Amino acid sequence: MIGRRTIRTIHLKKLLALTAIASGMAFANPAVSATISPFVTGGQDATQEDYKDYLVGFTVEGIAACGGALINGKWILTAKHCTPIWYQTNGDLNATVRVYQGLAAYDNDDLVYEGPAVSYREWNIADQYAYREDVSKFVVAPMLRELLKVEELTGYTEVLWNFGDTELNDDIVLIELSEQIPHNDTVTLPFPKVLEEHYSPESWEDFQSSLNQQAGNEYLFMGWGSDRENGADPDTLQKVQLQVNEPELNVACHYTAFVGSNMNVYDCDFDVTNPSHGFRSTFVDYTITGSAFTETRGLLAYTGTGPGDSGTGLISPDGELFGVVSRGDSVPDDQGEYRTSFSSTLWYADWFKQQINSLSTPSMLSSIEVEEGVHSPEFRVAIQNVSNSEQLIAPYLSSNNFFVLEENHCPSLLGSYETCELTIVSNLGNDYLTEGDSHSATLTLNSETDLPVLVAVASEGDDDRDEDITPPTGDSGSSGGSSFSFLWLLGLVSALALRRKF
């Protein structure tokens, strides 16, 4: 171990929430201490339903405060400029790293990790640039030539663009913590179908859908950057709708066809090979763009990310992490548009597998209720194999009438970078749960990974108690109405989660 993690008791009213915050500037100066200045531009308060606990805020003492994405509880994926050694290959940050969870971050009660960390950056920037160029030239271009049947046409133009060949355009880093942070949710790293081995599109629509993203895709962004318009200072995590302007991998394409002396232009989903069109000659032009960034804008005018959102993720509704905030416009254009450049995760799959080299799963599955009633939470367990080898998945739920493993969409061997999902349902008998009731079980995925499962109703006053927790007597698997300390239960779940093997 490289240090000790400190966990504070989380207040019930915050319920394991976690926040994404940011450095003091849209593109942080690593030599300048950052001031935490919440608010995305034109945002609204995020709710507990919006929030996933892989969203984290962290500080590097004396350097910066940024947002990030928690992967497998032990890694934070963020912007490289959020670290003080961002021009080095990797190394100890030589500073205390503090990680926070909660809709209202940076409260002492939201501090879940305090200790050292190690920073890892990707390979040499020239190699990363060459990889994007290889994808354009040797994967996408041949696929297009085959799909568009350019060998049957009289001519075509192929233009390859590759943006991002400087140090500033390699703005992704992994921070490794000394111990795991308990978490319920899993963020996954997408891998586009177009890059899958042996993939061959059957149509232009099939090809377009195989790309990582499309212009026009919308995302709910959540962060703690300051509002560029009014400098407001909210007391909770903010959310705003973003739309993709330019994806990191994009193909523009059109046909030019001649009938007699007339020239017509068609999109590339048009079948120019049909002889009934009577085309005298046909040309195709396409441009492949491979960029280090995905560029977005606010869906509404005068909305977007703000100063302080560095490192915060562009995450889809199903938890796919497409990029992290690198930089953004300091002023809007004439249409009130604020643009943000997200460093794309698309180009880093091999490096992620090399560094993380494990299954990425939740560390626990818990639902702590504050009111009595019939509570039947459903747990959807996302799993990703972030390693270079197949991983065994053999889910087993310890005997417990309260929980049922309802769906298993995981293969017995999960391939490299593949994802799958399990579903656990609870309280099928619709039991009424009273104050202090609790039910627990263990979900075993394989010999390396056990996940504690807990549903409980808090005892009155537990949300403000920070004293040492002592275990109750008796079996903690199911309280059956006995008044177990909620804090003891939460401590038990956290302890079990931290005993997971890596």
C-alpha positions in Angstrom: 0.0 0.0 0.0 1.1 3.5 -0.7 -0.9 5.2 2.0 -4.0 5.2 4.2 -7.5 6.1 3.1 -9.8 8.1 5.4 -13.5 7.5 5.2 -16.0 9.9 6.8 -19.5 8.9 7.8 -21.9 10.0 5.0 -25.0 11.8 6.2 -28.2 9.9 5.4 -29.8 12.9 3.7 -27.0 12.8 1.1 -27.3 9.1 0.7 -23.9 8.2 -0.9 -24.1 11.0 -3.5 -21.0 12.1 -5.2 -20.0 15.1 -7.2 -17.9 16.2 -10.1 -16.1 19.5 -9.5 -13.5 21.3 -11.3 -10.3 23.3 -11.5 -10.4 27.1 -11.3 -10.1 27.6 -15.1 -11.6 25.9 -18.1 -8.0 24.7 -18.9 -6.2 24.7 -15.6 -2.8 26.2 -15.1 -1.1 23.5 -13.1 1.3 26.0 -11.6 -1.6 28.0 -10.0 -3.6 26.9 -7.0 -7.3 26.6 -7.9 -10.3 28.1 -6.1 -13.4 25.9 -6.0 -16.1 27.8 -7.9 -19.2 25.8 -8.4 -21.8 26.0 -11.2 -22.0 25.0 -14.8 -23.1 27.7 -17.2 -26.9 28.0 -17.2 -27.4 24.8 -15.2 -30.0 23.4 -12.8 -29.8 21.6 -9.6 -29.0 17.9 -10.0 -31.2 15.4 -8.1 -30.4 12.2 -6.3 -32.1 10.4 -9.3 -29.7 12.1 -11.7 -26.6 11.2 -9.7 -24.3 8.2 -10.1 -21.5 7.6 -7.6 -18.8 7.2 -10.1 -18.8 11.0 -10.4 -16.2 12.3 -8.1 -14.6 15.5 -7.1 -10.9 15.6 -6.0 -8.2 18.0 -5.0 -4.5 17.7 -5.4 -3.1 19.7 -2.5 -1.9 23.1 -3.5 -2.4 22.5 -7.2 -6.0 22.1 -8.4 -9.5 20.9 -7.8 -11.1 18.8 -10.6 -13.9 16.4 -11.5 -13.2 12.8 -12.5 -14.8 9.4 -13.1 -14.2 6.6 -10.6 -13.3 3.3 -12.2 -13.4 0.1 -10.1 -13.2 2.3 -7.0 -9.4 2.7 -7.2 -8.8 4.7 -10.4 -9.8 8.2 -11.3 -9.9 9.0 -15.0 -9.5 12.8 -15.5 -7.8 15.5 -17.4 -4.0 15.3 -17.4 -3.7 19.1 -16.7 -5.4 18.5 -13.3 -2.1 16.9 -12.1 1.1 18.7 -11.2 3.3 16.3 -13.2 1.4 16.3 -16.4 4.5 16.6 -18.6 6.0 13.4 -17.1 5.2 9.8 -18.0 4.0 8.8 -14.5 4.9 9.0 -10.9 3.9 9.8 -7.3 1.9 13.0 -7.1 3.9 13.9 -4.0 0.8 15.6 -2.6 -2.2 14.7 -0.5 -5.2 13.7 -2.8 -8.6 14.2 -1.3 -11.7 12.6 -3.0 -15.2 13.7 -2.3 -18.7 12.1 -2.8 -21.9 14.0 -2.5 -24.3 16.3 -4.3 -22.8 19.0 -2.1 -19.1 18.2 -2.4 -16.2 19.4 -0.4 -18.0 19.1 2.9 -16.0 17.2 5.5 -18.8 14.6 5.6 -18.3 14.0 1.8 -14.6 13.2 2.1 -14.1 9.5 1.2 -10.3 9.3 0.5 -7.4 11.2 1.9 -3.8 10.1 1.0 -1.2 9.7 -1.7 -1.8 8.7 -5.3 0.2 7.8 -8.4 -0.4 9.4 -11.8 -0.2 7.6 -15.1 -0.3 9.2 -18.6 -0.6 7.5 -21.9 2.3 6.6 -24.3 4.4 9.1 -26.2 2.2 11.7 -27.9 3.7 10.9 -31.3 2.6 7.3 -31.0 -0.9 8.3 -30.0 -1.1 10.6 -33.0 0.2 7.8 -35.2 -2.5 5.5 -33.8 -5.3 7.9 -34.8 -3.8 8.2 -38.3 -3.6 4.4 -38.6 -7.2 4.1 -37.7 -8.1 6.6 -40.4 -5.9 5.1 -43.1 -6.0 1.4 -42.5 -9.3 0.7 -40.8 -11.9 3.3 -41.8 -10.7 4.2 -45.3 -10.5 0.6 -46.6 -13.9 -0.1 -45.1 -15.4 2.9 -46.9 -13.8 2.0 -50.2 -15.4 -1.5 -49.9 -18.8 -0.1 -48.8 -19.0 2.6 -51.4 -17.6 0.4 -54.2 -15.1 3.1 -55.3 -13.3 0.6 -57.5 -16.3 0.7 -59.8 -16.3 4.5 -60.0 -14.3 6.7 -62.2 -12.6 8.6 -59.3 -12.7 9.5 -55.7 -11.0 11.8 -53.2 -9.6 10.6 -49.9 -8.7 13.3 -47.3 -7.5 12.3 -43.8 -7.5 14.8 -41.0 -5.8 14.1 -37.7 -6.1 16.9 -35.1 -4.0 16.8 -31.9 -0.3 16.3 -32.4 0.9 18.4 -29.5 1.3 17.8 -25.7 -1.8 19.9 -25.0 -3.9 17.5 -27.1 -3.1 14.5 -25.0 -5.1 15.6 -22.0 -6.0 12.3 -20.2 -4.6 10.8 -17.1 -5.3 7.9 -14.7 -4.8 8.5 -11.0 -4.3 5.3 -8.9 -5.4 5.5 -5.3 -3.9 3.4 -2.5 -7.2 1.8 -1.5 -10.6 1.4 -3.1 -13.5 3.8 -2.5 -16.9 2.0 -2.0 -19.3 2.7 -4.8 -22.6 1.4 -6.2 -22.4 2.3 -9.8 -20.1 1.4 -12.7 -18.9 3.7 -15.4 -17.8 1.9 -18.6 -15.4 2.7 -21.4 -17.0 2.5 -24.9 -15.4 0.8 -27.8 -17.0 1.5 -31.2 -18.1 -1.3 -33.4 -16.2 0.2 -36.4 -12.9 -0.9 -34.6 -14.1 -4.4 -33.8 -12.1 -7.1 -35.5 -13.8 -8.5 -38.6 -16.5 -5.9 -38.6 -17.9 -5.2 -42.1 -20.8 -2.7 -42.5 -23.7 -3.8 -44.8 -25.0 -0.3 -45.5 -24.1 3.4 -45.0 -26.5 3.6 -42.1 -24.8 0.5 -40.6 -21.4 2.2 -40.9 -22.6 5.5 -39.4 -24.1 3.8 -36.4 -20.8 1.9 -35.8 -18.9 5.1 -35.1 -18.3 6.1 -31.5 -20.7 9.1 -31.6 -22.7 11.1 -34.0 -23.1 14.9 -34.4 -26.3 15.8 -32.6 -26.0 13.2 -29.8 -27.2 14.7 -26.4 -25.8 14.2 -23.0 -26.7 15.3 -19.5 -23.6 16.9 -18.1 -23.1 17.3 -14.4 -20.4 19.4 -12.8 -19.3 22.1 -10.4 -17.7 24.6 -12.7 -18.6 28.3 -12.3 -21.3 30.0 -14.4 -19.7 32.2 -17.0 -22.8 34.3 -17.3 -23.5 35.3 -13.8 -20.9 33.8 -11.5 -23.6 32.2 -9.3 -22.5 30.0 -6.5 -25.0 27.1 -5.9 -24.8 24.7 -3.0 -25.5 21.5 -5.0 -24.3 19.7 -8.1 -25.5 21.3 -11.4 -26.7 19.7 -14.6 -27.0 20.9 -18.2 -27.8 19.4 -21.6 -24.9 19.3 -24.1 -25.0 18.4 -27.8 -22.1 17.0 -29.8 -21.0 19.4 -32.5 -18.0 17.4 -33.8 -17.3 13.8 -32.7 -13.7 12.6 -32.4 -14.1 10.2 -35.3 -16.2 11.5 -38.1 -16.8 10.8 -41.8 -18.3 13.3 -44.2 -19.3 11.9 -47.6 -21.2 12.7 -50.8 -21.5 11.5 -54.4 -21.3 13.7 -57.4 -23.2 12.2 -60.4 -23.7 13.4 -64.0 -26.7 12.7 -66.2 -25.9 14.2 -69.5 -24.6 17.7 -68.8 -26.4 17.9 -65.4 -24.6 17.4 -62.2 -26.3 16.1 -59.1 -25.0 15.7 -55.5 -26.2 12.8 -53.3 -25.6 11.7 -49.7 -23.6 8.4 -49.4 -26.7 6.4 -48.4 -27.9 6.8 -52.1 -27.4 3.8 -54.3 -25.5 5.3 -57.3 -24.8 1.9 -58.7 -28.4 1.3 -59.8 -28.3 1.4 -63.6 -31.8 2.8 -63.8 -30.4 6.2 -62.8 -28.6 6.5 -66.1 -25.5 8.2 -64.6 -22.8 9.0 -67.2 -20.1 9.2 -64.5 -20.0 9.2 -60.7 -17.5 10.4 -58.2 -17.3 10.0 -54.4 -15.7 12.4 -52.0 -15.2 11.6 -48.3 -13.3 13.1 -45.5 -12.2 11.1 -42.4 -11.6 13.2 -39.3 -9.7 11.6 -36.4 -9.4 14.1 -33.5 -8.2 14.0 -29.9 -11.4 15.7 -28.9 -15.2 15.5 -29.0 -16.6 19.1 -29.2 -19.9 19.9 -27.7 -22.1 23.0 -27.1 -25.0 23.7 -24.8 -28.3 22.5 -26.1 -29.7 25.9 -25.3 -28.1 29.3 -25.9 -25.8 30.6 -23.1 -25.5 27.1 -21.5 -22.6 24.7 -21.2 -19.6 23.8 -19.0 -17.8 26.5 -17.0 -14.4 27.3 -15.5 -13.7 24.6 -13.0 -15.3 21.6 -14.9 -11.9 20.2 -16.0 -11.7 16.5 -15.9 -15.4 15.9 -15.5 -16.9 13.3 -17.8 -19.1 13.3 -20.9 -21.2 10.3 -19.8 -24.2 8.7 -21.6 -27.4 7.7 -19.8 -26.2 4.1 -19.6 -22.9 5.1 -18.0 -20.5 5.1 -21.0 -17.6 7.6 -20.5 -16.8 9.3 -23.9 -14.4 12.0 -22.7 -13.3 14.4 -20.0 -13.4 18.2 -20.0 -10.1 19.6 -21.4 -11.0 23.2 -22.3 -13.9 25.5 -23.3 -14.9 28.8 -24.6 -14.4 31.7 -22.2 -17.0 33.8 -24.1 -20.0 32.7 -26.3 -20.2 33.3 -30.0 -22.8 35.5 -31.6 -25.5 32.8 -31.2 -24.7 32.4 -27.4 -22.9 29.1 -28.0 -20.3 27.9 -25.5 -18.2 25.1 -26.9 -16.3 22.5 -24.8 -13.6 20.2 -26.0 -13.6 16.8 -24.2 -10.5 14.6 -24.5 -11.8 11.5 -26.1 -11.5 8.1 -24.4 -11.8 6.4 -27.8 -8.1 6.2 -28.5 -7.0 4.8 -25.2 -8.5 1.3 -25.0 -5.2 -0.6 -25.0 -3.7 1.7 -22.5 -6.7 1.4 -20.1 -6.5 -2.4 -20.3 -2.8 -2.3 -19.5 -3.1 0.0 -16.5 -6.3 -1.1 -14.9 -6.0 -4.8 -15.8 -9.1 -6.1 -13.9 -12.9 -6.4 -13.9 -14.6 -3.0 -13.3 -17.6 -3.6 -11.1 -19.4 -1.9 -8.2 -17.8 -2.5 -4.8 -21.2 -2.9 -3.1 -24.9 -2.8 -3.8 -26.8 -0.8 -1.2 -30.0 1.1 -0.7 -30.4 2.9 2.5 -34.0 4.3 3.1 -34.9 7.1 5.4 -38.6 6.3 5.7 -40.5 3.2 6.7 -42.5 1.4 3.9 -42.5 -1.3 1.3 -39.0 -0.9 -0.3 -38.1 -3.1 -3.3 -35.0 -1.6 -4.9 -33.6 -3.2 -8.1 -29.9 -3.3 -8.6 -28.5 -3.3 -12.2 -24.9 -4.5 -12.0 -22.8 -3.3 -14.9 -19.5 -5.2 -15.4 -16.6 -4.4 -17.8 -13.5 -6.4 -18.4 -10.8 -3.8 -18.5 -7.9 -6.2 -19.1 -6.3 -8.0 -22.1 -7.5 -11.5 -21.2 -10.9 -13.2 -20.8 -12.4 -13.1 -17.3 -14.6 -15.8 -15.7 -18.1 -14.6 -14.7 -20.0 -17.1 -12.6 -22.5 -15.1 -10.5 -23.9 -16.6 -7.3 -26.1 -14.9 -4.8 -25.8 -16.2 -1.2 -29.0 -17.8 0.1 -31.4 -15.1 1.1 -35.1 -15.0 0.5 -35.1 -11.2 0.3 -32.9 -10.9 -2.8 -33.2 -12.7 -6.2 -30.7 -12.8 -9.1 -33.4 -12.2 -11.7 -31.4 -11.7 -14.9 -27.9 -12.7 -16.0 -26.7 -11.3 -19.3 -23.1 -12.1 -18.7 -21.2 -14.9 -20.6 -19.2 -17.4 -18.6 -16.1 -15.8 -20.1 -16.2 -12.1 -20.6 -13.9 -10.9 -23.4 -11.4 -8.1 -23.2 -13.1 -4.7 -23.0 -16.6 -6.3 -23.2 -19.4 -5.3 -20.9 -22.4 -7.2 -19.4 -25.1 -6.7 -16.9 -26.8 -8.6 -14.0 -30.1 -7.6 -12.3 -30.9 -8.3 -8.7 -34.4 -7.7 -7.4 -35.5 -7.5 -3.7 -38.5 -7.9 -1.4 -40.7 -9.8 -3.8 -43.0 -10.4 -0.9 -43.6 -6.7 -0.4 -42.7 -6.7 3.2 -43.2 -3.5 5.1 -39.8 -2.4 6.4 -39.6 -0.4 9.6 -37.0 1.7 11.3 -33.8 -0.3 11.8 -34.8 -3.2 9.5 -32.0 -4.5 7.3 -31.4 -7.3 4.8 -28.0 -8.3 3.4 -26.4 -10.9 1.1 -23.3 -11.4 -1.0 -23.1 -11.5 -4.7 -20.1 -13.6 -5.9 -18.9 -12.9 -9.4 -15.8 -15.2 -9.4 -13.1 -16.2 -6.9 -11.7 -12.7 -7.0 -14.8 -10.6 -6.6 -17.5 -10.6 -3.9 -20.1 -7.7 -3.7 -22.0 -7.1 -0.4 -25.7 -6.4 -0.9 -27.7 -4.3 1.6 -31.2 -2.9 1.9 -31.9 -1.1 5.2 -34.1 1.6 6.8 -32.1 4.0 9.0 -32.8 4.4 12.6 -33.9 7.9 13.8 -30.9 10.2 14.4 -28.4 8.1 12.5 -27.8 10.8 9.9 -25.9 13.0 12.3 -24.0 10.5 14.3 -20.2 10.3 13.7 -19.1 8.3 16.8 -17.3 5.0 16.5 -19.5 2.2 15.3 -19.8 -1.0 17.3 -21.5 -4.1 15.8 -24.7 -5.4 17.2 -25.1 -8.9 18.6 -26.6 -11.6 16.5 -26.8 -12.3 12.8 -26.4 -9.3 10.5 -27.7 -11.0 7.4 -31.4 -10.1 8.1 -32.6 -8.0 11.0 -36.2 -9.1 10.8 -37.3 -5.9 12.4 -34.6 -5.6 15.1 -33.1 -2.1 15.4 -29.5 -2.5 14.1 -27.4 0.7 13.8 -27.5 2.0 10.3 -24.0 3.3 10.7 -22.8 -0.2 11.7 -24.5 -1.6 8.6 -22.9 1.0 6.3 -19.6 0.4 8.0 -19.9 -3.4 7.5 -20.8 -2.9 3.8 -17.8 -0.6 3.3 -15.5 -3.0 5.1 -16.6 -5.9 3.0 -16.2 -3.8 -0.2 -12.7 -2.9 0.8 -11.7 -6.5 1.3 -12.2 -7.3 -2.4 -9.2 -8.8 -4.1 -7.5 -6.9 -7.0 
